[in-house]
Amino acid sequence: FGKFYTRAVQLNEQIAKVNKDNQLNIRGVQDDLVKGIDQARRLLNAPKENKRKKSRKNNRKKQSIKLKNNQAPEIMPFSIEAVNTLLEFLGARDKALAMEVRKLQENIRIAAQRHEEVIYYLKDNPDLQLPLQKVLSGWKALQGNDQKALNLILYALEADYLAQKLGLSRANPAMKALHKQFKSRIPAIVNQARKQREALERSYSIKNK
């Protein structure tokens, strides 16, 4: 009985340790998820924060520290399948927001198309190369900036998607803050992209033969 009792106590202690380790692992994963969500929120908010920082000439030291701490990680391009999965995930919760992201994708497509149109036009009108060079650069820059904005949105959606798949509650403060930010930042980003495109379209006029 003594040996059996001693072995049972040892097994019970081992089981308790495993359970404790599992709980620590779960908490560790959740902490990592929350950190990822917080980083995604900061990145999504970066364009707005950068505008504020430009208008604040005081506290430059604090601002430089924040910029260093919030440097964007290298975001790899998302595959078509990943983009569709993330937009379906967003659309299941908020169709209007998913539509906004689709509008940003369309804005990128239009910018690329306009850039190609100007290049094609210049083949027949090489004498206008200098006047239209700024337009060409404008379309290229707009396409790049919109793509970066889309990647930031997708990065944040990916953090949200993974967090929910791994069991982080939507009631978690970090999750609630991210969802609130989606509602404000995504339409703002898309609206800004649209205004920049329309301004560039009004800045010149070409007539293809």
ChimeraX commands (.cxc) that place a marker at each C-alpha (Angstrom):
marker #1 position 0.00,0.00,0.00 radius 0.5
marker #1 position 2.85,2.33,0.91 radius 0.5
marker #1 position 4.55,1.97,-2.47 radius 0.5
marker #1 position 1.26,2.32,-4.34 radius 0.5
marker #1 position 0.33,5.42,-2.34 radius 0.5
marker #1 position 3.74,6.99,-2.93 radius 0.5
marker #1 position 3.50,6.30,-6.69 radius 0.5
marker #1 position -0.03,7.73,-6.82 radius 0.5
marker #1 position 1.14,10.90,-5.10 radius 0.5
marker #1 position 4.02,11.20,-7.57 radius 0.5
marker #1 position 1.69,10.72,-10.54 radius 0.5
marker #1 position -0.74,13.25,-9.13 radius 0.5
marker #1 position 2.08,15.76,-8.72 radius 0.5
marker #1 position 3.23,15.13,-12.30 radius 0.5
marker #1 position -0.31,15.60,-13.63 radius 0.5
marker #1 position -0.68,18.83,-11.64 radius 0.5
marker #1 position 2.64,20.07,-13.07 radius 0.5
marker #1 position 1.58,19.23,-16.64 radius 0.5
marker #1 position -1.72,21.06,-16.13 radius 0.5
marker #1 position 0.12,24.04,-14.67 radius 0.5
marker #1 position 2.55,24.07,-17.60 radius 0.5
marker #1 position -0.36,23.87,-20.05 radius 0.5
marker #1 position -2.05,26.81,-18.39 radius 0.5
marker #1 position 1.19,28.77,-18.53 radius 0.5
marker #1 position 1.55,27.87,-22.22 radius 0.5
marker #1 position -2.02,28.96,-22.91 radius 0.5
marker #1 position -1.47,32.25,-21.10 radius 0.5
marker #1 position 1.80,32.69,-22.99 radius 0.5
marker #1 position 0.07,32.16,-26.34 radius 0.5
marker #1 position -2.71,34.55,-25.37 radius 0.5
marker #1 position -0.16,37.16,-24.30 radius 0.5
marker #1 position 1.57,36.81,-27.67 radius 0.5
marker #1 position -1.77,37.14,-29.46 radius 0.5
marker #1 position -2.62,40.30,-27.53 radius 0.5
marker #1 position 0.81,41.75,-28.32 radius 0.5
marker #1 position 0.26,40.98,-32.00 radius 0.5
marker #1 position -3.14,42.65,-31.94 radius 0.5
marker #1 position -1.76,45.72,-30.18 radius 0.5
marker #1 position 1.00,46.00,-32.79 radius 0.5
marker #1 position -1.55,45.66,-35.59 radius 0.5
marker #1 position -3.62,48.46,-34.06 radius 0.5
marker #1 position -0.59,50.74,-33.83 radius 0.5
marker #1 position 0.34,50.07,-37.45 radius 0.5
marker #1 position -3.22,50.62,-38.64 radius 0.5
marker #1 position -3.25,53.90,-36.77 radius 0.5
marker #1 position 0.20,54.96,-37.99 radius 0.5
marker #1 position -0.87,57.29,-40.85 radius 0.5
marker #1 position -3.13,59.26,-38.52 radius 0.5
marker #1 position -0.52,59.38,-35.77 radius 0.5
marker #1 position 2.18,60.53,-38.18 radius 0.5
marker #1 position 0.02,63.51,-39.19 radius 0.5
marker #1 position -0.42,64.47,-35.56 radius 0.5
marker #1 position 3.29,64.17,-34.92 radius 0.5
marker #1 position 4.10,66.57,-37.75 radius 0.5
marker #1 position 1.97,69.24,-36.13 radius 0.5
marker #1 position 3.59,68.75,-32.72 radius 0.5
marker #1 position 7.05,70.25,-32.61 radius 0.5
marker #1 position 7.30,69.84,-28.86 radius 0.5
marker #1 position 8.21,66.54,-27.23 radius 0.5
marker #1 position 10.33,65.54,-30.23 radius 0.5
marker #1 position 12.37,63.17,-28.10 radius 0.5
marker #1 position 9.27,61.27,-26.96 radius 0.5
marker #1 position 8.01,61.11,-30.52 radius 0.5
marker #1 position 11.26,59.65,-31.83 radius 0.5
marker #1 position 11.15,56.97,-29.14 radius 0.5
marker #1 position 7.58,56.07,-30.11 radius 0.5
marker #1 position 8.54,55.84,-33.76 radius 0.5
marker #1 position 11.41,53.49,-32.95 radius 0.5
marker #1 position 9.22,51.30,-30.78 radius 0.5
marker #1 position 6.44,51.21,-33.38 radius 0.5
marker #1 position 8.56,50.54,-36.46 radius 0.5
marker #1 position 6.56,48.45,-38.88 radius 0.5
marker #1 position 7.66,44.84,-39.31 radius 0.5
marker #1 position 8.35,43.63,-42.82 radius 0.5
marker #1 position 4.95,42.56,-44.11 radius 0.5
marker #1 position 5.22,39.89,-46.78 radius 0.5
marker #1 position 2.76,40.02,-49.70 radius 0.5
marker #1 position -0.46,38.13,-49.08 radius 0.5
marker #1 position -1.48,35.38,-51.49 radius 0.5
marker #1 position -4.80,35.68,-53.32 radius 0.5
marker #1 position -6.13,32.79,-51.24 radius 0.5
marker #1 position -5.11,34.48,-47.99 radius 0.5
marker #1 position -6.68,37.78,-49.04 radius 0.5
marker #1 position -9.95,36.06,-49.93 radius 0.5
marker #1 position -9.98,34.15,-46.65 radius 0.5
marker #1 position -9.40,37.30,-44.61 radius 0.5
marker #1 position -12.05,39.27,-46.50 radius 0.5
marker #1 position -14.56,36.45,-46.10 radius 0.5
marker #1 position -13.74,36.44,-42.40 radius 0.5
marker #1 position -14.28,40.20,-42.20 radius 0.5
marker #1 position -17.42,40.06,-44.34 radius 0.5
marker #1 position -19.01,37.47,-42.06 radius 0.5
marker #1 position -18.83,40.05,-39.27 radius 0.5
marker #1 position -19.18,43.32,-41.17 radius 0.5
marker #1 position -20.08,43.31,-44.87 radius 0.5
marker #1 position -19.71,47.08,-45.15 radius 0.5
marker #1 position -16.09,46.99,-43.97 radius 0.5
marker #1 position -15.28,44.14,-46.34 radius 0.5
marker #1 position -16.72,46.24,-49.15 radius 0.5
marker #1 position -14.48,49.15,-48.13 radius 0.5
marker #1 position -11.42,46.94,-48.44 radius 0.5
marker #1 position -12.61,45.83,-51.87 radius 0.5
marker #1 position -12.83,49.51,-52.83 radius 0.5
marker #1 position -9.19,49.95,-51.84 radius 0.5
marker #1 position -8.26,46.98,-54.03 radius 0.5
marker #1 position -10.14,48.61,-56.89 radius 0.5
marker #1 position -8.32,51.89,-56.27 radius 0.5
marker #1 position -5.00,50.05,-56.63 radius 0.5
marker #1 position -6.17,48.47,-59.89 radius 0.5
marker #1 position -7.26,51.84,-61.29 radius 0.5
marker #1 position -3.96,53.48,-60.33 radius 0.5
marker #1 position -2.04,50.74,-62.17 radius 0.5
marker #1 position -4.33,51.10,-65.19 radius 0.5
marker #1 position -3.94,54.90,-65.31 radius 0.5
marker #1 position -0.17,54.52,-65.08 radius 0.5
marker #1 position -0.19,52.16,-68.07 radius 0.5
marker #1 position -2.48,54.50,-70.01 radius 0.5
marker #1 position -0.04,57.39,-69.62 radius 0.5
marker #1 position 2.89,55.19,-70.68 radius 0.5
marker #1 position 0.95,54.09,-73.76 radius 0.5
marker #1 position 0.01,57.71,-74.56 radius 0.5
marker #1 position 3.65,58.80,-74.33 radius 0.5
marker #1 position 4.68,56.27,-76.97 radius 0.5
marker #1 position 2.73,58.33,-79.51 radius 0.5
marker #1 position 3.52,61.67,-77.85 radius 0.5
marker #1 position 7.16,61.52,-76.68 radius 0.5
marker #1 position 7.35,65.32,-76.67 radius 0.5
marker #1 position 5.06,65.28,-73.59 radius 0.5
marker #1 position 7.41,63.06,-71.59 radius 0.5
marker #1 position 8.59,65.90,-69.36 radius 0.5
marker #1 position 5.17,67.45,-68.60 radius 0.5
marker #1 position 3.63,64.05,-67.85 radius 0.5
marker #1 position 6.53,62.70,-65.82 radius 0.5
marker #1 position 4.98,64.01,-62.62 radius 0.5
marker #1 position 1.71,62.32,-63.49 radius 0.5
marker #1 position 3.51,59.02,-64.07 radius 0.5
marker #1 position 5.28,59.32,-60.73 radius 0.5
marker #1 position 2.01,60.25,-59.07 radius 0.5
marker #1 position 0.21,57.12,-60.27 radius 0.5
marker #1 position 3.15,54.92,-59.29 radius 0.5
marker #1 position 3.32,56.46,-55.83 radius 0.5
marker #1 position -0.44,56.20,-55.33 radius 0.5
marker #1 position -0.42,52.54,-56.29 radius 0.5
marker #1 position 2.45,51.85,-53.87 radius 0.5
marker #1 position 0.91,53.79,-50.99 radius 0.5
marker #1 position -2.47,52.13,-51.43 radius 0.5
marker #1 position -0.84,48.70,-51.54 radius 0.5
marker #1 position 0.99,49.45,-48.28 radius 0.5
marker #1 position -2.28,50.57,-46.70 radius 0.5
marker #1 position -3.98,47.38,-47.90 radius 0.5
marker #1 position -1.17,45.27,-46.47 radius 0.5
marker #1 position -1.54,46.98,-43.08 radius 0.5
marker #1 position -5.26,46.27,-43.08 radius 0.5
marker #1 position -4.66,42.64,-44.05 radius 0.5
marker #1 position -1.98,42.35,-41.37 radius 0.5
marker #1 position -4.45,43.55,-38.76 radius 0.5
marker #1 position -7.16,41.22,-40.11 radius 0.5
marker #1 position -4.72,38.32,-39.95 radius 0.5
marker #1 position -3.99,39.09,-36.29 radius 0.5
marker #1 position -7.73,39.16,-35.61 radius 0.5
marker #1 position -8.32,35.94,-37.58 radius 0.5
marker #1 position -5.54,33.99,-35.83 radius 0.5
marker #1 position -6.53,35.25,-32.40 radius 0.5
marker #1 position -10.09,34.03,-32.84 radius 0.5
marker #1 position -8.98,30.72,-34.35 radius 0.5
marker #1 position -6.73,30.15,-31.33 radius 0.5
marker #1 position -9.52,30.88,-28.88 radius 0.5
marker #1 position -8.96,34.46,-27.78 radius 0.5
marker #1 position -12.33,35.84,-26.75 radius 0.5
marker #1 position -13.85,38.67,-28.78 radius 0.5
marker #1 position -14.60,40.24,-25.40 radius 0.5
marker #1 position -10.87,40.63,-24.78 radius 0.5
marker #1 position -10.10,44.38,-24.48 radius 0.5
marker #1 position -7.43,44.18,-27.18 radius 0.5
marker #1 position -9.86,42.49,-29.57 radius 0.5
marker #1 position -12.61,44.99,-28.84 radius 0.5
marker #1 position -10.20,47.88,-29.41 radius 0.5
marker #1 position -9.06,46.38,-32.73 radius 0.5
marker #1 position -12.65,45.92,-33.94 radius 0.5
marker #1 position -13.45,49.50,-32.98 radius 0.5
marker #1 position -10.40,50.69,-34.88 radius 0.5
marker #1 position -11.43,48.73,-37.96 radius 0.5
marker #1 position -14.68,50.68,-38.07 radius 0.5
marker #1 position -12.93,54.06,-37.95 radius 0.5
marker #1 position -9.63,53.53,-39.76 radius 0.5
marker #1 position -10.60,51.34,-42.74 radius 0.5
marker #1 position -13.21,53.80,-44.14 radius 0.5
marker #1 position -10.83,56.70,-43.47 radius 0.5
marker #1 position -7.96,55.03,-45.31 radius 0.5
marker #1 position -10.18,54.13,-48.27 radius 0.5
marker #1 position -11.69,57.62,-48.43 radius 0.5
marker #1 position -8.23,59.21,-48.44 radius 0.5
marker #1 position -7.10,56.89,-51.23 radius 0.5
marker #1 position -10.16,57.78,-53.31 radius 0.5
marker #1 position -9.61,61.54,-52.84 radius 0.5
marker #1 position -5.96,61.25,-53.89 radius 0.5
marker #1 position -6.91,59.28,-56.99 radius 0.5
marker #1 position -9.61,61.74,-58.00 radius 0.5
marker #1 position -7.26,64.70,-57.46 radius 0.5
marker #1 position -4.64,63.08,-59.69 radius 0.5
marker #1 position -7.23,62.31,-62.37 radius 0.5
marker #1 position -8.24,66.00,-62.41 radius 0.5
marker #1 position -4.63,67.17,-62.69 radius 0.5
marker #1 position -4.20,66.26,-66.39 radius 0.5
marker #1 position -6.07,65.33,-69.54 radius 0.5
marker #1 position -5.00,63.02,-72.34 radius 0.5
marker #1 position -6.88,61.83,-75.40 radius 0.5
marker #1 position -5.94,58.50,-76.85 radius 0.5
marker #1 position -6.39,58.11,-80.60 radius 0.5
marker link #1:1,2 radius 0.2
marker link #1:2,3 radius 0.2
marker link #1:3,4 radius 0.2
marker link #1:4,5 radius 0.2
marker link #1:5,6 radius 0.2
marker link #1:6,7 radius 0.2
marker link #1:7,8 radius 0.2
marker link #1:8,9 radius 0.2
marker link #1:9,10 radius 0.2
marker link #1:10,11 radius 0.2
marker link #1:11,12 radius 0.2
marker link #1:12,13 radius 0.2
marker link #1:13,14 radius 0.2
marker link #1:14,15 radius 0.2
marker link #1:15,16 radius 0.2
marker link #1:16,17 radius 0.2
marker link #1:17,18 radius 0.2
marker link #1:18,19 radius 0.2
marker link #1:19,20 radius 0.2
marker link #1:20,21 radius 0.2
marker link #1:21,22 radius 0.2
marker link #1:22,23 radius 0.2
marker link #1:23,24 radius 0.2
marker link #1:24,25 radius 0.2
marker link #1:25,26 radius 0.2
marker link #1:26,27 radius 0.2
marker link #1:27,28 radius 0.2
marker link #1:28,29 radius 0.2
marker link #1:29,30 radius 0.2
marker link #1:30,31 radius 0.2
marker link #1:31,32 radius 0.2
marker link #1:32,33 radius 0.2
marker link #1:33,34 radius 0.2
marker link #1:34,35 radius 0.2
marker link #1:35,36 radius 0.2
marker link #1:36,37 radius 0.2
marker link #1:37,38 radius 0.2
marker link #1:38,39 radius 0.2
marker link #1:39,40 radius 0.2
marker link #1:40,41 radius 0.2
marker link #1:41,42 radius 0.2
marker link #1:42,43 radius 0.2
marker link #1:43,44 radius 0.2
marker link #1:44,45 radius 0.2
marker link #1:45,46 radius 0.2
marker link #1:46,47 radius 0.2
marker link #1:47,48 radius 0.2
marker link #1:48,49 radius 0.2
marker link #1:49,50 radius 0.2
marker link #1:50,51 radius 0.2
marker link #1:51,52 radius 0.2
marker link #1:52,53 radius 0.2
marker link #1:53,54 radius 0.2
marker link #1:54,55 radius 0.2
marker link #1:55,56 radius 0.2
marker link #1:56,57 radius 0.2
marker link #1:57,58 radius 0.2
marker link #1:58,59 radius 0.2
marker link #1:59,60 radius 0.2
marker link #1:60,61 radius 0.2
marker link #1:61,62 radius 0.2
marker link #1:62,63 radius 0.2
marker link #1:63,64 radius 0.2
marker link #1:64,65 radius 0.2
marker link #1:65,66 radius 0.2
marker link #1:66,67 radius 0.2
marker link #1:67,68 radius 0.2
marker link #1:68,69 radius 0.2
marker link #1:69,70 radius 0.2
marker link #1:70,71 radius 0.2
marker link #1:71,72 radius 0.2
marker link #1:72,73 radius 0.2
marker link #1:73,74 radius 0.2
marker link #1:74,75 radius 0.2
marker link #1:75,76 radius 0.2
marker link #1:76,77 radius 0.2
marker link #1:77,78 radius 0.2
marker link #1:78,79 radius 0.2
marker link #1:79,80 radius 0.2
marker link #1:80,81 radius 0.2
marker link #1:81,82 radius 0.2
marker link #1:82,83 radius 0.2
marker link #1:83,84 radius 0.2
marker link #1:84,85 radius 0.2
marker link #1:85,86 radius 0.2
marker link #1:86,87 radius 0.2
marker link #1:87,88 radius 0.2
marker link #1:88,89 radius 0.2
marker link #1:89,90 radius 0.2
marker link #1:90,91 radius 0.2
marker link #1:91,92 radius 0.2
marker link #1:92,93 radius 0.2
marker link #1:93,94 radius 0.2
marker link #1:94,95 radius 0.2
marker link #1:95,96 radius 0.2
marker link #1:96,97 radius 0.2
marker link #1:97,98 radius 0.2
marker link #1:98,99 radius 0.2
marker link #1:99,100 radius 0.2
marker link #1:100,101 radius 0.2
marker link #1:101,102 radius 0.2
marker link #1:102,103 radius 0.2
marker link #1:103,104 radius 0.2
marker link #1:104,105 radius 0.2
marker link #1:105,106 radius 0.2
marker link #1:106,107 radius 0.2
marker link #1:107,108 radius 0.2
marker link #1:108,109 radius 0.2
marker link #1:109,110 radius 0.2
marker link #1:110,111 radius 0.2
marker link #1:111,112 radius 0.2
marker link #1:112,113 radius 0.2
marker link #1:113,114 radius 0.2
marker link #1:114,115 radius 0.2
marker link #1:115,116 radius 0.2
marker link #1:116,117 radius 0.2
marker link #1:117,118 radius 0.2
marker link #1:118,119 radius 0.2
marker link #1:119,120 radius 0.2
marker link #1:120,121 radius 0.2
marker link #1:121,122 radius 0.2
marker link #1:122,123 radius 0.2
marker link #1:123,124 radius 0.2
marker link #1:124,125 radius 0.2
marker link #1:125,126 radius 0.2
marker link #1:126,127 radius 0.2
marker link #1:127,128 radius 0.2
marker link #1:128,129 radius 0.2
marker link #1:129,130 radius 0.2
marker link #1:130,131 radius 0.2
marker link #1:131,132 radius 0.2
marker link #1:132,133 radius 0.2
marker link #1:133,134 radius 0.2
marker link #1:134,135 radius 0.2
marker link #1:135,136 radius 0.2
marker link #1:136,137 radius 0.2
marker link #1:137,138 radius 0.2
marker link #1:138,139 radius 0.2
marker link #1:139,140 radius 0.2
marker link #1:140,141 radius 0.2
marker link #1:141,142 radius 0.2
marker link #1:142,143 radius 0.2
marker link #1:143,144 radius 0.2
marker link #1:144,145 radius 0.2
marker link #1:145,146 radius 0.2
marker link #1:146,147 radius 0.2
marker link #1:147,148 radius 0.2
marker link #1:148,149 radius 0.2
marker link #1:149,150 radius 0.2
marker link #1:150,151 radius 0.2
marker link #1:151,152 radius 0.2
marker link #1:152,153 radius 0.2
marker link #1:153,154 radius 0.2
marker link #1:154,155 radius 0.2
marker link #1:155,156 radius 0.2
marker link #1:156,157 radius 0.2
marker link #1:157,158 radius 0.2
marker link #1:158,159 radius 0.2
marker link #1:159,160 radius 0.2
marker link #1:160,161 radius 0.2
marker link #1:161,162 radius 0.2
marker link #1:162,163 radius 0.2
marker link #1:163,164 radius 0.2
marker link #1:164,165 radius 0.2
marker link #1:165,166 radius 0.2
marker link #1:166,167 radius 0.2
marker link #1:167,168 radius 0.2
marker link #1:168,169 radius 0.2
marker link #1:169,170 radius 0.2
marker link #1:170,171 radius 0.2
marker link #1:171,172 radius 0.2
marker link #1:172,173 radius 0.2
marker link #1:173,174 radius 0.2
marker link #1:174,175 radius 0.2
marker link #1:175,176 radius 0.2
marker link #1:176,177 radius 0.2
marker link #1:177,178 radius 0.2
marker link #1:178,179 radius 0.2
marker link #1:179,180 radius 0.2
marker link #1:180,181 radius 0.2
marker link #1:181,182 radius 0.2
marker link #1:182,183 radius 0.2
marker link #1:183,184 radius 0.2
marker link #1:184,185 radius 0.2
marker link #1:185,186 radius 0.2
marker link #1:186,187 radius 0.2
marker link #1:187,188 radius 0.2
marker link #1:188,189 radius 0.2
marker link #1:189,190 radius 0.2
marker link #1:190,191 radius 0.2
marker link #1:191,192 radius 0.2
marker link #1:192,193 radius 0.2
marker link #1:193,194 radius 0.2
marker link #1:194,195 radius 0.2
marker link #1:195,196 radius 0.2
marker link #1:196,197 radius 0.2
marker link #1:197,198 radius 0.2
marker link #1:198,199 radius 0.2
marker link #1:199,200 radius 0.2
marker link #1:200,201 radius 0.2
marker link #1:201,202 radius 0.2
marker link #1:202,203 radius 0.2
marker link #1:203,204 radius 0.2
marker link #1:204,205 radius 0.2
marker link #1:205,206 radius 0.2
marker link #1:206,207 radius 0.2
marker link #1:207,208 radius 0.2
marker link #1:208,209 radius 0.2
view
